[in-house]
Amino acid sequence: VPEYIVSEEGPDHDKNFTAVAMVAGVAISEGVGKSKREAEQIAARTAYESLKIELPQP
């Protein structure tokens, strides 16, 4: 299960959030969005897609 490190930038009315998905202390993907949830979902989707490509197909 990934953990997320989330940072935020910008003024209160126009923030951008960046989430880094970490597995075993290693950053595996990053997502940027207008909310923490959106950034985490993008990071999760990116991690899933990259892991799916790396896993051998049965």
Backbone hydrogen bonds, N-H to C=O, Kabsch-Sander energy under -0.5 kcal/mol:
donor,donor_aa,acceptor,acceptor_aa,energy
3,E,22,M,-2.6
5,I,20,V,-2.0
6,V,4,Y,-0.6
7,S,18,T,-2.6
9,E,16,N,-2.4
14,D,11,P,-2.1
15,K,12,D,-0.5
16,N,9,E,-2.6
17,F,33,G,-3.3
18,T,7,S,-2.7
19,A,31,G,-3.0
20,V,5,I,-2.3
21,A,19,A,-0.5
21,A,29,S,-2.1
22,M,3,E,-3.5
23,V,26,V,-2.5
26,V,23,V,-1.7
28,I,21,A,-3.0
29,S,21,A,-1.1
31,G,19,A,-2.5
33,G,17,F,-2.3
39,A,35,S,-2.3
40,E,36,K,-2.6
41,Q,37,R,-2.6
42,I,38,E,-2.3
43,A,39,A,-2.3
44,A,40,E,-2.5
45,R,41,Q,-2.6
46,T,42,I,-2.5
47,A,43,A,-2.3
48,Y,44,A,-2.7
49,E,45,R,-2.5
50,S,46,T,-2.3
51,L,47,A,-2.6
52,K,48,Y,-2.7
53,I,49,E,-1.6
54,E,50,S,-1.5
55,L,51,L,-1.8
